[in-house]
Amino acid sequence: FSTGALAAVIAMPCSGPFMAGALGAALVLPAPIALGVFAMLGLGMALPFLAIAFIPAIQRRLPKPGQWMDTLRKVLSIPMFATALALAWLLGRQTGVDGMALGLVVAALFAVSLWWFGLRQRSGVVGWPTLVPAALALVALIAVGIPEAPSATATDDIKRHAGHEPFSEARLAQLRAAGTPVFVDFTADWCLICKVNESVAIHTDATREAFAEAGIVTLTGDWTRQDPAITRFLTQHDRNSIPFYIFYAPGAEPEILPQVLSATILAEKARALPTPLARTDQ
């Protein structure tokens, strides 16, 4: 249960394109219906295990235990190591090199503690000494504290892209009042779908040229550190997760775009707008 609860908490902020609609609806629906939504999500995730437990035909098709299980366990350790590297990179982005080094030291001490526990478990002895390295890691973390975020924030990364500005509600209102089309992009370093969308759609040459020709300004909201202003804006739109994209065309209602973007989608939005000169004449 604890492992499942931890996985749910970790996955919640970046829920992906399939769960965002259900989670967003659950936030605004009455409590009984919202609980029903989460119950159906849980049932769907548990369905394969229930099918194996209650359908003998599926059980007969399962492979027999053997050496392949140990081999599979070792193969699956590769994505686990990759995940650890990604988390170390994310920690470095949020707290700098000092924070990443401290995190790696704490993780190493916890690894030693678990390795020691495994050795004693195989020998039939389990005792408190195995917790010493983990306790030292916690004491070190409390004593040193989490380093401050580096002074060079995500704002510098946003400004590296032409036509991109940091998001703020004041800037959004200013651009809309001036009749400027705006594309709002909420992203985070830990959001894999956000990064994929940036690579294949938002930061491509085709999108950049189409936006420049149409005079579209991109406001990027970095939610890596759970910015309260962005959280408030997402809540106003009944959202609690990202990616979240909104397109503001002059004189039109805001349009929420799909969570999975393509350069074609963004280019079409740009081509549907009048040119900046035509808007000025109007």
Backbone as JSON, one array per atom type, in Angstrom:
{
  "sequence": "FSTGALAAVIAMPCSGPFMAGALGAALVLPAPIALGVFAMLGLGMALPFLAIAFIPAIQRRLPKPGQWMDTLRKVLSIPMFATALALAWLLGRQTGVDGMALGLVVAALFAVSLWWFGLRQRSGVVGWPTLVPAALALVALIAVGIPEAPSATATDDIKRHAGHEPFSEARLAQLRAAGTPVFVDFTADWCLICKVNESVAIHTDATREAFAEAGIVTLTGDWTRQDPAITRFLTQHDRNSIPFYIFYAPGAEPEILPQVLSATILAEKARALPTPLARTDQ",
  "N": [[0.83, -1.21, 0.0], [1.89, 1.27, 0.85], [3.9, 1.68, -1.06], [2.37, 1.97, -3.39], [0.89, 4.27, -2.71], [2.97, 6.17, -2.52], [3.88, 6.15, -5.18], [1.62, 7.22, -6.43], [1.54, 9.82, -5.36], [3.94, 10.87, -6.37], [3.5, 10.75, -9.12], [1.35, 12.44, -9.49], [1.6, 15.37, -10.03], [2.39, 15.46, -12.71], [0.43, 14.34, -14.71], [-0.12, 13.49, -17.27], [-1.6, 13.06, -20.61], [-3.93, 11.48, -20.54], [-5.1, 11.23, -18.01], [-5.57, 13.79, -17.16], [-8.0, 15.08, -17.83], [-9.89, 13.58, -16.36], [-8.95, 13.98, -13.72], [-9.09, 16.77, -13.54], [-11.87, 17.13, -13.83], [-12.73, 15.78, -11.55], [-12.02, 17.52, -9.53], [-13.89, 19.54, -9.54], [-16.34, 18.36, -9.41], [-19.15, 17.06, -7.46], [-18.48, 15.55, -4.2], [-19.19, 12.7, -3.94], [-19.28, 11.86, -6.65], [-16.73, 12.55, -7.5], [-15.19, 10.84, -5.92], [-16.04, 8.49, -7.07], [-14.87, 8.73, -9.62], [-12.12, 8.51, -9.0], [-12.21, 5.97, -7.91], [-12.81, 4.42, -10.16], [-10.52, 4.88, -11.67], [-8.65, 3.6, -10.02], [-9.69, 0.99, -10.14], [-9.31, 0.4, -12.83], [-6.5, 0.35, -12.98], [-6.01, -1.81, -11.32], [-7.2, -3.88, -12.63], [-5.77, -5.74, -14.42], [-4.44, -7.37, -12.5], [-6.6, -8.42, -11.09], [-7.81, -9.87, -13.12], [-5.9, -11.86, -13.61], [-6.0, -13.17, -11.15], [-8.59, -14.26, -11.01], [-9.23, -15.55, -13.38], [-8.63, -18.56, -14.63], [-7.59, -19.35, -17.15], [-5.93, -17.28, -17.96], [-4.0, -17.43, -16.01], [-2.8, -19.87, -16.67], [-1.42, -19.15, -18.92], [0.64, -17.63, -18.06], [4.19, -17.23, -17.73], [6.37, -19.78, -16.4], [7.98, -19.7, -13.17], [11.5, -19.01, -12.99], [14.98, -18.87, -14.02], [14.82, -16.76, -15.74], [13.45, -14.76, -14.44], [15.24, -13.57, -12.67], [17.03, -12.56, -14.51], [15.36, -10.74, -15.85], [14.84, -9.0, -13.75], [17.34, -7.8, -13.43], [17.61, -6.56, -15.9], [15.53, -4.71, -15.77], [16.58, -3.01, -13.92], [18.03, -1.17, -15.28], [16.37, 0.98, -16.44], [15.66, 1.96, -13.93], [18.08, 2.95, -12.89], [18.45, 4.94, -14.79], [16.29, 6.57, -14.16], [17.12, 7.41, -11.63], [19.34, 8.97, -12.34], [18.03, 10.97, -13.78], [16.5, 12.15, -11.75], [18.57, 13.12, -10.14], [19.62, 15.04, -11.86], [17.41, 16.76, -11.98], [17.28, 17.59, -9.32], [19.67, 19.0, -9.23], [19.03, 21.07, -10.97], [17.17, 22.44, -9.45], [18.35, 23.05, -6.99], [21.02, 23.55, -7.42], [24.57, 22.74, -7.79], [25.62, 22.11, -5.26], [23.36, 21.23, -3.83], [22.68, 18.99, -5.37], [24.94, 17.38, -4.95], [24.73, 16.92, -2.18], [22.32, 15.52, -2.16], [23.07, 13.2, -3.57], [24.92, 12.11, -1.78], [23.27, 11.53, 0.43], [21.54, 9.68, -0.8], [23.39, 7.67, -1.38], [24.15, 6.82, 1.21], [21.7, 5.82, 2.12], [21.48, 3.72, 0.3], [23.6, 2.08, 1.11], [22.64, 1.38, 3.62], [20.34, -0.14, 2.94], [21.56, -2.19, 1.48], [23.11, -3.41, 3.45], [21.08, -4.22, 5.16], [19.89, -6.16, 3.53], [21.94, -8.09, 3.4], [22.05, -8.98, 6.1], [19.48, -9.92, 6.32], [19.47, -12.13, 4.59], [21.14, -13.77, 5.99], [19.62, -14.42, 8.1], [19.46, -12.64, 10.17], [18.22, -9.7, 11.48], [18.52, -6.39, 12.35], [18.73, -3.32, 14.33], [21.2, -2.01, 13.71], [21.42, -1.81, 10.93], [20.09, 0.44, 10.22], [21.65, 2.59, 10.77], [23.35, 3.99, 8.76], [21.27, 5.19, 7.23], [20.07, 6.8, 9.19], [22.19, 8.53, 9.72], [22.27, 9.86, 7.3], [19.84, 11.28, 7.33], [20.28, 12.92, 9.56], [22.44, 14.43, 8.61], [21.19, 15.76, 6.52], [19.29, 17.3, 7.87], [20.98, 18.85, 9.45], [22.64, 20.24, 7.64], [20.8, 21.27, 5.84], [18.6, 22.09, 3.08], [20.09, 23.37, 0.23], [19.9, 26.77, -1.01], [18.03, 27.76, -3.91], [19.7, 28.16, -7.07], [20.92, 31.35, -8.2], [20.61, 31.92, -10.89], [17.81, 31.54, -12.52], [14.99, 29.75, -14.01], [14.04, 31.72, -15.62], [16.08, 32.83, -17.15], [16.56, 30.77, -19.0], [14.12, 30.76, -20.35], [14.14, 33.25, -21.65], [16.07, 32.83, -23.53], [14.93, 31.9, -25.82], [13.61, 33.22, -28.75], [10.93, 35.52, -28.77], [9.76, 34.52, -26.51], [8.6, 34.94, -23.19], [8.72, 35.27, -19.58], [5.93, 34.01, -17.73], [3.27, 35.98, -16.45], [0.34, 37.12, -14.86], [-0.2, 39.8, -15.08], [1.37, 40.61, -17.28], [0.17, 39.07, -19.25], [-2.42, 40.19, -19.31], [-1.72, 42.75, -20.19], [-0.69, 42.26, -22.78], [-2.96, 41.18, -24.04], [-4.71, 43.35, -23.89], [-3.48, 45.01, -25.68], [-4.08, 43.78, -28.02], [-2.51, 41.69, -28.87], [-1.73, 38.46, -30.01], [-1.45, 35.59, -27.92], [0.37, 32.84, -26.73], [0.23, 30.62, -24.16], [2.28, 28.74, -22.14], [2.6, 26.25, -19.85], [4.98, 24.68, -17.98], [7.46, 22.35, -16.66], [10.52, 21.24, -15.19], [10.4, 18.6, -14.36], [8.41, 17.47, -15.81], [7.78, 15.19, -18.14], [6.21, 14.97, -20.5], [5.85, 17.65, -21.08], [8.46, 18.38, -21.82], [8.83, 16.8, -24.08], [6.88, 17.91, -25.77], [7.97, 20.46, -26.05], [10.26, 19.87, -27.51], [9.33, 18.7, -29.92], [7.41, 20.41, -30.86], [6.97, 23.14, -29.71], [9.49, 24.48, -29.64], [10.45, 24.28, -32.2], [11.75, 25.07, -35.51], [9.76, 25.57, -37.42], [7.5, 26.28, -35.89], [8.52, 28.5, -34.58], [9.01, 30.29, -36.7], [6.39, 30.58, -37.74], [5.05, 31.72, -35.56], [6.48, 34.09, -35.25], [5.89, 35.37, -37.65], [3.16, 35.78, -37.36], [3.13, 37.39, -35.19], [2.92, 36.41, -32.58], [3.2, 36.17, -29.11], [4.89, 34.21, -26.77], [4.19, 33.16, -23.59], [5.81, 31.74, -20.97], [5.28, 29.66, -18.31], [7.02, 28.55, -15.62], [6.7, 25.82, -13.66], [8.25, 24.34, -12.02], [9.13, 24.7, -9.39], [6.72, 24.87, -8.11], [5.36, 27.42, -8.36], [3.44, 29.84, -6.71], [1.78, 31.74, -8.02], [1.37, 30.62, -10.54], [0.14, 28.26, -9.76], [-2.23, 29.31, -8.72], [-3.35, 30.37, -11.06], [-3.73, 28.05, -12.58], [-5.61, 26.77, -10.95], [-7.77, 28.49, -11.24], [-8.57, 27.73, -13.73], [-9.53, 25.26, -13.3], [-7.59, 23.25, -13.09], [-5.0, 21.02, -12.01], [-2.63, 20.06, -12.77], [0.06, 19.66, -15.13], [1.14, 19.15, -18.57], [-0.21, 22.34, -19.63], [-1.85, 24.3, -21.9], [-2.75, 27.36, -23.35], [-4.32, 29.33, -25.81], [-4.56, 32.6, -26.84], [-6.36, 34.39, -28.94], [-6.69, 37.55, -30.61], [-9.57, 39.36, -29.67], [-11.11, 37.07, -29.27], [-12.41, 34.19, -27.48], [-10.43, 32.56, -24.96], [-8.59, 29.63, -25.9], [-8.21, 26.34, -24.98], [-5.59, 24.21, -25.57], [-4.66, 20.92, -26.89], [-3.03, 18.49, -24.73], [-1.0, 17.04, -25.82], [1.06, 18.19, -28.13], [1.77, 19.34, -31.5], [3.93, 20.57, -34.1], [2.42, 21.25, -36.28], [-0.17, 21.78, -35.27], [0.3, 24.16, -33.79], [1.3, 25.83, -35.81], [-0.92, 26.03, -37.48], [-2.68, 27.46, -35.84], [-1.34, 29.88, -35.8], [-1.39, 30.61, -38.53], [-4.09, 31.04, -38.89], [-4.56, 33.53, -37.92], [-4.85, 37.09, -38.54], [-2.28, 39.05, -40.12], [0.25, 40.94, -38.29], [0.32, 43.57, -39.35], [-2.16, 43.81, -40.6], [-3.82, 43.61, -38.37], [-3.15, 45.97, -37.1], [-4.13, 47.84, -38.88], [-6.83, 47.37, -38.57]],
  "CA": [[0.0, 0.0, 0.0], [2.75, 2.46, 0.95], [4.56, 1.87, -2.35], [1.38, 2.51, -4.31], [0.58, 5.65, -2.33], [4.11, 7.0, -2.9], [3.86, 6.27, -6.65], [0.53, 8.13, -6.79], [1.94, 11.18, -5.01], [5.0, 11.3, -7.28], [2.97, 10.89, -10.49], [0.21, 13.35, -9.52], [1.77, 16.65, -10.7], [2.56, 15.3, -14.16], [-0.52, 13.23, -14.86], [-0.19, 13.0, -18.63], [-2.78, 13.48, -21.37], [-5.1, 10.63, -20.38], [-5.72, 11.4, -16.7], [-5.78, 15.19, -16.81], [-9.42, 15.39, -17.91], [-10.58, 12.95, -15.23], [-8.55, 14.64, -12.48], [-9.66, 18.12, -13.55], [-13.3, 17.03, -13.55], [-12.94, 15.35, -10.16], [-11.83, 18.65, -8.62], [-15.05, 20.43, -9.55], [-17.57, 17.58, -9.25], [-19.5, 16.75, -6.06], [-17.58, 14.57, -3.59], [-19.47, 11.29, -4.29], [-18.9, 11.58, -8.03], [-15.27, 12.62, -7.56], [-14.68, 9.57, -5.37], [-16.31, 7.48, -8.09], [-13.86, 8.87, -10.66], [-10.87, 7.92, -8.51], [-12.42, 4.53, -7.76], [-12.71, 3.81, -11.48], [-9.09, 4.9, -12.02], [-8.01, 2.52, -9.26], [-10.15, -0.29, -10.67], [-8.65, 0.17, -14.11], [-5.12, -0.04, -12.74], [-5.97, -3.12, -10.66], [-7.9, -4.88, -13.44], [-4.93, -6.86, -14.84], [-4.19, -8.28, -11.38], [-7.85, -9.13, -10.8], [-8.03, -10.85, -14.18], [-4.99, -12.99, -13.37], [-6.41, -13.88, -9.95], [-9.9, -14.91, -11.11], [-9.43, -16.25, -14.66], [-7.59, -19.61, -14.71], [-6.98, -19.41, -18.48], [-4.82, -16.32, -17.98], [-2.96, -17.98, -15.14], [-2.07, -20.93, -17.39], [-0.57, -18.55, -19.94], [1.77, -16.95, -17.42], [5.42, -18.04, -17.76], [6.75, -20.44, -15.15], [9.14, -19.08, -12.5], [12.78, -19.58, -13.37], [16.13, -17.98, -14.07], [14.48, -15.57, -16.52], [12.98, -13.72, -13.54], [16.42, -12.85, -12.17], [17.55, -11.79, -15.64], [14.45, -9.61, -16.06], [15.06, -8.05, -12.65], [18.56, -7.03, -13.7], [17.35, -5.69, -17.05], [14.68, -3.6, -15.33], [17.36, -2.07, -13.11], [18.59, -0.12, -16.15], [15.53, 2.19, -16.36], [15.69, 2.5, -12.57], [19.28, 3.79, -12.81], [18.19, 6.12, -15.61], [15.41, 7.43, -13.36], [17.94, 8.03, -10.58], [20.12, 10.04, -12.97], [17.12, 12.07, -14.11], [16.17, 12.83, -10.5], [19.75, 13.87, -9.72], [19.66, 16.23, -12.73], [16.34, 17.66, -11.55], [17.71, 18.19, -8.05], [20.68, 19.99, -9.56], [18.35, 22.23, -11.55], [16.4, 23.15, -8.45], [19.14, 23.47, -5.83], [22.41, 23.79, -7.77], [25.52, 21.63, -7.66], [25.73, 21.73, -3.84], [22.19, 20.44, -3.48], [22.77, 17.7, -6.03], [25.96, 16.59, -4.25], [24.15, 16.49, -0.91], [21.34, 14.49, -2.46], [23.76, 11.96, -3.93], [25.5, 11.54, -0.55], [22.17, 10.95, 1.2], [21.09, 8.48, -1.51], [24.41, 6.63, -1.21], [24.04, 6.29, 2.56], [20.51, 4.97, 2.16], [21.78, 2.5, -0.45], [24.43, 1.24, 1.99], [21.77, 0.85, 4.66], [19.52, -1.2, 2.37], [22.44, -3.32, 1.14], [23.46, -4.05, 4.72], [19.87, -4.9, 5.61], [19.73, -7.36, 2.72], [22.92, -9.09, 3.83], [21.63, -9.54, 7.38], [18.24, -10.67, 6.11], [19.8, -13.43, 4.0], [21.78, -14.6, 7.01], [18.65, -14.68, 9.16], [19.61, -11.68, 11.27], [17.76, -8.35, 11.15], [18.69, -5.58, 13.56], [18.78, -1.88, 14.21], [22.42, -1.43, 13.12], [21.29, -1.55, 9.5], [19.48, 1.76, 10.03], [22.61, 3.64, 11.13], [23.66, 4.89, 7.65], [20.11, 6.01, 6.88], [19.92, 7.82, 10.23], [23.23, 9.53, 9.5], [21.87, 10.66, 6.14], [18.8, 12.21, 7.76], [20.9, 13.91, 10.44], [23.22, 15.34, 7.77], [20.27, 16.6, 5.75], [18.7, 18.27, 8.8], [22.02, 19.76, 9.92], [23.1, 21.1, 6.54], [19.66, 21.92, 5.22], [18.55, 22.07, 1.62], [20.67, 24.62, -0.28], [19.02, 27.68, -1.72], [18.03, 27.62, -5.36], [20.7, 29.02, -7.7], [20.43, 32.67, -8.58], [20.19, 31.87, -12.29], [16.57, 30.78, -12.52], [14.48, 29.33, -15.32], [13.77, 32.91, -16.42], [17.16, 32.97, -18.14], [16.32, 29.79, -20.06], [12.97, 31.2, -21.14], [14.49, 34.39, -22.49], [16.96, 32.42, -24.61], [14.13, 31.62, -27.01], [13.03, 34.44, -29.31], [9.48, 35.6, -28.67], [9.3, 33.91, -25.26], [8.73, 35.74, -21.99], [8.18, 34.61, -18.38], [4.49, 34.23, -17.55], [2.66, 36.66, -15.32], [-1.02, 37.53, -15.23], [-0.15, 41.21, -15.47], [1.88, 40.68, -18.65], [-0.86, 38.51, -20.11], [-3.46, 41.2, -19.47], [-1.17, 43.84, -20.99], [-0.63, 41.85, -24.19], [-4.33, 41.03, -24.56], [-5.26, 44.69, -24.06], [-2.86, 45.57, -26.88], [-4.51, 43.02, -29.19], [-1.45, 40.78, -29.28], [-2.03, 37.04, -29.77], [-0.58, 35.04, -26.88], [0.37, 31.41, -26.45], [0.7, 30.41, -22.78], [2.84, 27.39, -21.99], [2.98, 25.91, -18.48], [5.9, 23.56, -18.07], [8.3, 22.11, -15.49], [11.65, 20.36, -15.52], [10.08, 17.21, -14.06], [7.28, 17.05, -16.64], [8.32, 14.58, -19.35], [5.38, 15.33, -21.66], [6.17, 19.04, -21.4], [9.74, 18.43, -22.52], [8.62, 16.25, -25.42], [6.17, 18.93, -26.55], [8.91, 21.53, -26.37], [11.21, 19.41, -28.53], [8.72, 18.36, -31.21], [6.41, 21.38, -31.3], [7.07, 24.53, -29.29], [10.79, 25.08, -29.94], [10.89, 23.92, -33.55], [11.9, 26.2, -36.43], [8.48, 25.83, -38.07], [6.66, 27.03, -34.95], [9.15, 29.79, -34.33], [8.77, 31.15, -37.87], [4.96, 30.87, -37.83], [4.7, 32.64, -34.48], [7.09, 35.39, -35.54], [5.15, 35.98, -38.76], [1.84, 36.18, -36.87], [3.29, 38.3, -34.07], [2.47, 35.74, -31.36], [4.13, 36.17, -27.98], [4.76, 33.03, -25.92], [4.45, 33.34, -22.16], [6.15, 30.44, -20.4], [5.2, 29.58, -16.86], [7.81, 27.43, -15.1], [6.07, 25.33, -12.42], [9.18, 23.37, -11.42], [9.15, 24.91, -7.94], [5.35, 25.09, -7.65], [5.12, 28.85, -8.23], [2.06, 30.07, -6.25], [1.01, 32.48, -9.01], [0.96, 29.66, -11.57], [-0.83, 27.37, -9.12], [-3.5, 30.04, -8.65], [-3.89, 30.48, -12.42], [-4.22, 26.72, -12.94], [-6.82, 26.52, -10.18], [-8.84, 29.27, -11.86], [-9.0, 27.0, -14.91], [-9.9, 23.9, -12.85], [-6.49, 22.33, -13.38], [-4.02, 20.84, -10.94], [-1.49, 19.36, -13.34], [0.56, 20.16, -16.41], [1.16, 20.4, -19.33], [-1.43, 23.11, -19.82], [-1.57, 25.28, -22.95], [-3.88, 28.22, -23.72], [-4.05, 30.25, -26.92], [-5.41, 33.79, -26.8], [-6.42, 35.14, -30.2], [-7.3, 38.87, -30.36], [-11.02, 39.45, -29.83], [-11.75, 35.76, -29.19], [-12.31, 33.52, -26.19], [-9.23, 31.71, -24.84], [-8.76, 28.26, -26.36], [-7.32, 25.37, -24.35], [-5.05, 23.31, -26.59], [-4.4, 19.55, -26.4], [-1.82, 18.32, -23.93], [0.02, 16.52, -26.72], [1.13, 19.18, -29.22], [2.61, 19.13, -32.67], [4.24, 21.83, -34.77], [1.31, 21.53, -37.19], [-1.24, 22.41, -34.5], [0.67, 25.53, -33.47], [1.41, 26.59, -37.05], [-2.29, 26.31, -37.95], [-3.2, 28.55, -35.03], [-0.69, 31.12, -36.25], [-1.86, 30.96, -39.88], [-5.49, 31.47, -38.84], [-4.61, 34.91, -37.45], [-4.4, 38.12, -39.48], [-0.91, 39.48, -39.9], [0.32, 42.09, -37.39], [0.0, 44.81, -40.06], [-3.62, 43.84, -40.79], [-4.44, 43.9, -37.08], [-2.92, 47.39, -36.83], [-5.06, 48.61, -39.72], [-8.17, 47.24, -38.02]],
  "C": [[0.86, 1.25, 0.0], [3.45, 2.74, -0.37], [3.6, 2.47, -3.36], [1.03, 3.95, -4.0], [1.71, 6.6, -2.73], [4.14, 7.21, -4.41], [2.78, 7.25, -7.09], [0.91, 9.58, -6.52], [2.97, 11.71, -6.0], [4.44, 11.58, -8.67], [1.91, 11.97, -10.6], [0.47, 14.65, -10.28], [1.88, 16.54, -12.21], [1.71, 14.12, -14.6], [-0.65, 12.74, -16.28], [-1.52, 13.32, -19.3], [-4.04, 12.68, -21.08], [-5.83, 10.85, -19.06], [-6.08, 12.84, -16.39], [-7.27, 15.55, -16.83], [-10.18, 14.83, -16.72], [-10.23, 13.65, -13.92], [-9.12, 16.05, -12.41], [-11.15, 18.11, -13.25], [-13.56, 16.67, -12.1], [-12.82, 16.51, -9.18], [-13.06, 19.53, -8.51], [-16.37, 19.69, -9.38], [-17.9, 17.4, -7.77], [-18.66, 15.59, -5.54], [-17.91, 13.12, -3.97], [-19.05, 10.93, -5.71], [-17.39, 11.61, -8.19], [-14.64, 11.34, -7.02], [-14.92, 8.44, -6.35], [-15.29, 7.51, -9.22], [-12.55, 8.21, -10.22], [-11.01, 6.41, -8.31], [-12.3, 3.82, -9.1], [-11.26, 3.81, -11.97], [-8.35, 3.77, -11.31], [-8.4, 1.15, -9.78], [-9.46, -0.62, -11.99], [-7.2, -0.27, -13.93], [-5.02, -1.44, -12.13], [-6.54, -4.24, -11.53], [-7.01, -6.02, -13.93], [-4.66, -7.87, -13.72], [-5.44, -9.08, -11.02], [-8.12, -10.2, -11.85], [-7.15, -12.08, -13.99], [-5.48, -13.82, -12.19], [-7.67, -14.71, -10.16], [-10.14, -15.66, -12.41], [-8.32, -17.29, -14.82], [-6.89, -19.66, -16.06], [-5.8, -18.46, -18.58], [-3.67, -16.83, -17.12], [-2.13, -19.04, -15.86], [-1.13, -20.36, -18.43], [0.64, -17.82, -19.35], [3.02, -17.84, -17.5], [5.75, -18.63, -16.39], [7.93, -19.72, -14.5], [10.43, -19.78, -12.89], [13.88, -18.53, -13.39], [15.81, -16.68, -14.81], [14.02, -14.43, -15.61], [14.15, -12.89, -12.99], [17.03, -11.99, -13.28], [16.69, -10.56, -15.9], [14.65, -8.55, -14.98], [16.28, -7.19, -12.9], [18.37, -6.09, -14.89], [16.53, -4.48, -16.63], [15.41, -2.63, -14.42], [17.91, -0.93, -13.96], [17.69, 1.12, -16.17], [15.48, 2.78, -14.96], [16.91, 3.39, -12.37], [19.1, 5.07, -13.63], [17.29, 7.1, -14.87], [16.2, 8.14, -12.27], [18.79, 9.17, -11.15], [19.25, 11.25, -13.29], [16.74, 12.85, -12.85], [17.35, 13.64, -9.97], [19.88, 15.15, -10.55], [18.62, 17.24, -12.29], [16.7, 18.35, -10.24], [18.76, 19.26, -8.27], [20.07, 21.25, -10.15], [17.67, 23.08, -10.49], [17.26, 23.72, -7.33], [20.6, 23.75, -6.16], [23.29, 22.58, -7.51], [25.63, 21.17, -6.2], [24.55, 20.85, -3.42], [22.22, 19.06, -4.12], [23.8, 16.8, -5.34], [25.43, 16.07, -2.92], [23.13, 15.38, -1.14], [21.98, 13.17, -2.8], [24.39, 11.29, -2.7], [24.41, 10.86, 0.28], [21.69, 9.66, 0.54], [22.08, 7.34, -1.34], [24.35, 6.01, 0.18], [22.8, 5.41, 2.73], [20.74, 3.66, 1.42], [22.62, 1.54, 0.39], [23.57, 0.59, 3.07], [20.92, -0.3, 4.14], [20.34, -2.42, 1.99], [22.79, -4.12, 2.39], [22.26, -4.83, 5.27], [19.66, -6.2, 4.84], [20.7, -8.47, 3.12], [22.49, -9.77, 5.14], [20.35, -10.36, 7.23], [18.53, -12.05, 5.54], [20.47, -14.36, 5.01], [20.85, -14.89, 8.19], [18.72, -13.74, 10.32], [19.16, -10.31, 10.76], [17.85, -7.51, 12.41], [18.77, -4.1, 13.25], [20.07, -1.33, 13.6], [22.3, -1.1, 11.64], [20.74, -0.15, 9.23], [20.45, 2.9, 10.31], [22.96, 4.54, 9.94], [22.5, 5.77, 7.25], [19.89, 7.12, 7.9], [20.97, 8.92, 10.08], [22.87, 10.44, 8.33], [20.82, 11.69, 6.53], [19.38, 13.3, 8.66], [21.69, 14.93, 9.62], [22.31, 16.29, 7.01], [19.65, 17.67, 6.64], [19.74, 19.31, 9.22], [22.44, 20.74, 8.84], [21.96, 21.9, 5.95], [19.73, 21.85, 3.71], [19.09, 23.4, 1.1], [19.63, 25.48, -0.99], [19.11, 27.43, -3.22], [19.08, 28.54, -5.97], [20.09, 30.33, -8.17], [19.97, 32.71, -10.03], [18.98, 30.96, -12.39], [16.17, 30.4, -13.93], [14.16, 30.52, -16.2], [14.83, 33.1, -17.49], [16.97, 31.99, -19.3], [15.17, 30.21, -20.95], [13.36, 32.29, -22.12], [15.46, 34.03, -23.61], [16.21, 32.17, -25.9], [13.44, 32.9, -27.48], [11.51, 34.39, -29.2], [8.91, 34.99, -27.41], [9.58, 34.85, -24.09], [8.22, 34.95, -20.8], [6.71, 34.97, -18.19], [4.21, 35.06, -16.31], [1.28, 37.1, -15.78], [-1.06, 38.99, -15.67], [0.33, 41.36, -16.92], [0.86, 40.13, -19.64], [-1.96, 39.53, -20.37], [-2.98, 42.36, -20.35], [-1.14, 43.48, -22.47], [-2.02, 41.72, -24.79], [-4.97, 42.4, -24.78], [-4.71, 45.36, -25.31], [-3.26, 44.83, -28.14], [-3.46, 42.07, -29.72], [-1.86, 39.33, -29.02], [-0.98, 36.44, -28.82], [-0.76, 33.53, -26.79], [0.98, 31.21, -25.07], [1.07, 28.95, -22.61], [3.26, 27.2, -20.54], [3.78, 24.62, -18.51], [6.64, 23.38, -16.75], [9.41, 21.16, -15.9], [11.31, 18.9, -15.31], [8.95, 16.66, -14.93], [7.8, 16.52, -17.97], [7.53, 14.97, -20.59], [5.65, 16.76, -22.08], [7.45, 19.13, -22.22], [9.64, 17.86, -23.92], [7.91, 17.27, -26.3], [7.08, 20.08, -26.95], [9.83, 21.12, -27.52], [10.56, 19.25, -29.89], [7.77, 19.43, -31.72], [6.78, 22.82, -30.97], [8.36, 25.19, -29.75], [11.32, 24.68, -31.31], [10.99, 25.18, -34.43], [10.58, 26.57, -37.07], [7.57, 26.66, -37.16], [7.22, 28.41, -34.71], [8.88, 30.76, -35.48], [7.3, 31.54, -37.97], [4.53, 31.87, -36.77], [5.26, 34.03, -34.74], [6.31, 36.12, -36.63], [3.79, 36.49, -38.28], [1.94, 37.14, -35.68], [2.83, 37.72, -32.74], [3.57, 35.8, -30.31], [3.84, 34.94, -27.13], [5.13, 33.39, -24.49], [4.64, 31.97, -21.54], [6.12, 30.5, -18.89], [5.93, 28.34, -16.36], [7.27, 27.03, -13.73], [6.96, 24.33, -11.7], [9.16, 23.48, -9.91], [7.77, 25.27, -7.39], [5.08, 26.57, -7.37], [3.67, 29.11, -7.82], [1.19, 30.81, -7.27], [0.51, 31.55, -10.11], [-0.07, 28.7, -11.0], [-2.2, 28.03, -9.06], [-4.15, 30.13, -10.03], [-4.45, 29.12, -12.88], [-5.53, 26.41, -12.22], [-8.01, 27.28, -10.77], [-9.39, 28.58, -13.1], [-9.3, 25.53, -14.59], [-8.85, 22.88, -13.23], [-5.58, 22.21, -12.16], [-2.79, 20.11, -11.45], [-1.11, 20.01, -14.66], [0.97, 18.94, -17.26], [-0.22, 21.03, -19.47], [-1.12, 24.24, -20.78], [-2.86, 26.05, -23.27], [-3.44, 29.17, -24.83], [-5.07, 31.38, -26.87], [-5.31, 34.5, -28.14], [-7.1, 36.48, -29.93], [-8.81, 38.83, -30.62], [-11.76, 38.14, -29.75], [-11.58, 35.2, -27.79], [-11.03, 32.69, -26.14], [-9.54, 30.28, -25.24], [-7.72, 27.36, -25.67], [-6.89, 24.35, -25.39], [-4.81, 21.92, -26.01], [-3.1, 19.47, -25.6], [-0.69, 17.72, -24.74], [0.01, 17.41, -27.96], [1.95, 18.67, -30.39], [2.88, 20.48, -33.3], [3.11, 22.22, -35.71], [0.17, 22.25, -36.47], [-0.92, 23.88, -34.24], [0.77, 26.39, -34.72], [0.04, 26.95, -37.59], [-2.92, 27.44, -37.15], [-2.61, 29.89, -35.47], [-1.21, 31.55, -37.61], [-3.31, 31.45, -39.88], [-5.64, 32.92, -38.39], [-4.29, 35.87, -38.58], [-2.98, 38.54, -39.16], [-0.89, 40.67, -38.94], [-0.06, 43.4, -38.06], [-1.51, 44.94, -40.25], [-4.33, 44.16, -39.48], [-4.29, 45.38, -36.73], [-3.89, 48.24, -37.62], [-6.47, 48.55, -39.18], [-8.35, 48.15, -36.8]]
}
